[in-house]
Amino acid sequence: MTARVVPLTSIEAGDARMGGTPEERLAAVAELTAEAWRLAGLPLPAYTRATMPIQVATLQDHAGR
């Protein structure tokens, strides 16, 4: 995948939506995710959705931060 960095105020950056079919967009997300983990030097997580580590918090838990 090729990417370019453009100023946020440029015409090119005016419409951040990506074209393509849903399948193409999903493939792009998968590729970008794998690249992000690679750049972080970490392996892709191997846990399932059922065992995904999460932390449940309410808005009240974040009050005053």
N, C-alpha and C positions, 0 to 999 in steps of 0.2 A: 504494500500500500504506500502510495506517495502522499506526502503532506507538505503544505507550505504554511509559513507563518506570515500573516498579514496584519496590518494595524486594525484595531477594532473600529476605527473611524473610516476605514476605506470602504469603497463601494462593494468590493469583493466580500467583505465581512458582513455586509448588510443583511444577508439572508443565510442564516446558519443551517437551515434545513437541508437535508441530504436527499437527493433523488434516488431513484431505483425502486425495485420491488421490495416488499417486506422481507423476502428471503435474502436479497442483497444487503439490505440494511442490517439484518440480524447477523449476517456473515461479517460485516464490517465491525460490528460491536464485538463479536468473538475475536476477531483479529486484533483490534485495539486493546482488548482486555488482556490477551495473551502477551502482547508487546509491553503493556504496562507492568505486568508481573515480571517479565524478563528484564526490563530496565531496572526494576527494583531489586533484582538479584534474588528473587524468591520463586519457589515452585508454585505452579497453579494449585490452589486448594483442592484437596481430595475428598472433603466432606460432602455429604448429601444435603439436600434442602432440609430434611428432617433433623439432621444433626448440626446444622449451621449455627455457629456461635453468635448469639445475639444478646443484647441488653435491653430490657424493656424499661422505658422511662416515661414519665408524664411531664407536661409543661411545668407543673409545680416543682418537679425535681430540678428544673433548670432556672427557677426564679432567682433573680439576684445575681446571675452570672454575667 
